[in-house]
Every structure is written in structure tokens, then in C-alpha cells.
Amino acid sequence: MNQVYCLIGSHDGFKSPHPKPKSHVLVHTGNALLHKLLLDPTRLQQLTEKVLNLVYESMRWDTFFKNSIMSSSADTKVVSLHCWCRDVLLEAQSQAFFGGYLNEVEPQMNLIFDEWDFNSWMMTFQYPSFMARAAMKPRDQLIEALTRYLKVPPEKRSRGVPFVSELLDEELNAGLRVEDSARILLIILLGLNANGPMILFWLIAHLLQRPEVAAAVREEISPAMQAFHFPASGSEEYSLAEITKQQLVNGCPLLNSAFNEVVRVTSTGCTIREVANSVGFGGKALYPGTKVLITPATDAAG
């Protein structure tokens, strides 16, 4: 604990990548380095472009993930919607952020993450270890994979964002072990992929149950789909990030309203509060010290 609260800075031959060295402790360094990556318009544009290109490539007929395909014939592929959403987004976001080597270190990364994501509520509710093995096993596998990933020479991680190596350098310089850095990096991995796959799954599921809405969304996004133009030379007429921002985000109110409603009722994000005074709620007595998990749907209904 003392190490994560030590001051960072350039000393003993180590040059800190922090934008304001000597003004922060190590525990706050991750946020500052993430801000350096995500609040810089050029870097954010590059990262977004990389993610969207990876998504595009993985949705082609000949690049479907084998784990997603339930059955196939010459002109038909039946896929698991859950597995397809998981594989497309996890693969794209993880590769863009960490580079492809993380999946080389652990080829079953998507399946392990899925198992963790499905059972992670056990950790939120502080289940004892003997009752939370379904969550602890994939969590430990992810930490072990990230540890191996961080131990390889930096050039093997060069396809990822600079943030990963910058944060690792700061942590090692402060005296943390690589295993500790892997645990911290796991939080970043969870943050990248916590909501996206499930929101995409529920958005498509709800649209499939409402054919008239699905038809209206298809008509609305048709101009944007036509703008995704890839000549044989490989040079894009417009960037995927620019089309997404200008035409899908800013020009498709029906699609965005559907997305926002799905986020409201299905997002796995939540608020945790500790009861300060005894109170009755929904016919239940809540006593001081009780931790209450408030889901977005509950919050909106209240």
C-alpha cells in the first residue's frame, strides 16, 4: 500500500511518462495516463479508428469467429448472438488497446472473460471464496494471462497503446511486482469490455422482437452504410470513425434512442451505497452499514 501512495517522478535515471511528474502519487497515475491517451483528439481518433476497423474486419463472411458459429452451410451461418457480440467487441477492443499479443498469450481470452463477466456479481456482493469459485477461477486466469503478457519484451507489446507500457514502467519503478501491475491492468480490461457486448446483444435482441422498429432503423442507417466505401486499393474515402460520428451518432435519432433505452434498462453498471440510517424500502428494513446495489433500471424507476 505504501508503494501505490508514493510520489512519482523522474529520478535515478528513470524518466516518468506522467504529464506532470512529482505532482501525483502512483495510485492516481493510471487515471492521468489514461487521460493523456483519451483526451488527446488525435490519439482518441486513432484508437477509435483502430477499434472500428477491427470490428469491420471481424464481421466479414469469411472471418466469423469459430466460437460464434453454431452451424453452417455453403450460404448460411447460424451464430449464437451472445457469442457473436462478445467475440466481435472483445476482440476489437482488446486488440486495439493491448495489441494482438494478449490473445496469443491466452487464445481463450474471450471465453474466460465471458465466464468472469457472468459470475463477477459474486465478488461485488463479497461472497466468501468457497462460494465464489465460479468468479475467482476466471479472474485468476485473466490475471495470470496479463502477468505473462507484461513479462514479454516491450517490442512484443508495441502494437498496443503506449499507456500499457507507460503505466507498467511507473509501477515497476515504484517497486510493484509485475503480478500487482497485472491486477491493476485487469481493472482496465474490465472497464473496456464490461457493458459493450451485452448492450449490443440486447439492442439486437429487442430490435429482432420488433420488426417494424428494425425496419425503420435499417432505413435510417442506410446512408451511413452506403458511405462505408472500401476501394480495391484499400484506401477509404472516409474514415470509419468519421462516418460513425457524423452519420450514425449525430444523424440517426431512432438508432440512438433505441441504444439509450437499452443502456437505461440493461446496463451492468450500478451504484453502490451504504445505508447511514435505518430506513424501510420496498417492504424491507435496511439497517446502517448495509450495502445497497442500485441498478440503472431501479434508479430510473425511482
C-alpha positions, 0 to 999 in steps of 0.5 A, a space after each residue: 500500500 505504501 508503494 501505490 501512495 508514493 510520489 512519482 517522478 523522474 529520478 535515478 535515471 528513470 524518466 516518468 511518462 506522467 504529464 506532470 511528474 512529482 505532482 501525483 502519487 502512483 495510485 492516481 497515475 493510471 487515471 492521468 495516463 489514461 487521460 493523456 491517451 483519451 483526451 488527446 483528439 488525435 490519439 482518441 481518433 486513432 484508437 477509435 479508428 483502430 477499434 472500428 476497423 477491427 470490428 469491420 474486419 471481424 464481421 466479414 463472411 469469411 472471418 466469423 469467429 469459430 466460437 460464434 458459429 453454431 452451424 453452417 452451410 455453403 450460404 448460411 451461418 447460424 451464430 449464437 448472438 451472445 457469442 457473436 457480440 462478445 467475440 466481435 467487441 472483445 476482440 476489437 477492443 482488446 486488440 486495439 488497446 493491448 495489441 494482438 499479443 494478449 490473445 496469443 498469450 491466452 487464445 481463450 481470452 474471450 471465453 474466460 472473460 465471458 465466464 468472469 463477466 457472468 459470475 463477477 456479481 459474486 465478488 461485488 456482493 463479497 461472497 466468501 471464496 468457497 462460494 465464489 469459485 465460479 468468479 475467482 477461477 476466471 479472474 485468476 486466469 485473466 490475471 495470470 494471462 496479463 502477468 505473462 503478457 507484461 513479462 514479454 519484451 516491450 517490442 512484443 507489446 508495441 502494437 498496443 497503446 503506449 499507456 500499457 507500457 507507460 503505466 507498467 514502467 511507473 509501477 515497476 519503478 515504484 517497486 510493484 511486482 509485475 503480478 500487482 501491475 497485472 491486477 491493476 491492468 485487469 481493472 482496465 480490461 474490465 472497464 473496456 469490455 464490461 457493458 459493450 457486448 451485452 448492450 449490443 446483444 440486447 439492442 439486437 435482441 429487442 430490435 429482432 422482437 420488433 420488426 417494424 422498429 428494425 425496419 425503420 432503423 435499417 432505413 435510417 442507417 442506410 446512408 451511413 452504410 452506403 458511405 462505408 466505401 472500401 476501394 480495391 486499393 484499400 484506401 477509404 474515402 472516409 474514415 470509419 470513425 468519421 462516418 460513425 460520428 457524423 452519420 450514425 451518432 449525430 444523424 440517426 435519432 431512432 438508432 440512438 434512442 433505441 441504444 439509450 433505452 437499452 443502456 437505461 434498462 440493461 446496463 451492468 453498471 450500478 451504484 453502490 451505497 451504504 445505508 447511514 440510517 435505518 430506513 424501510 424500502 420496498 417492504 424491507 428494513 435496511 439497517 446502517 452499514 448495509 450495502 445497497 446495489 442500485 441498478 440503472 433500471 431501479 434508479 430510473 424507476 425511482 
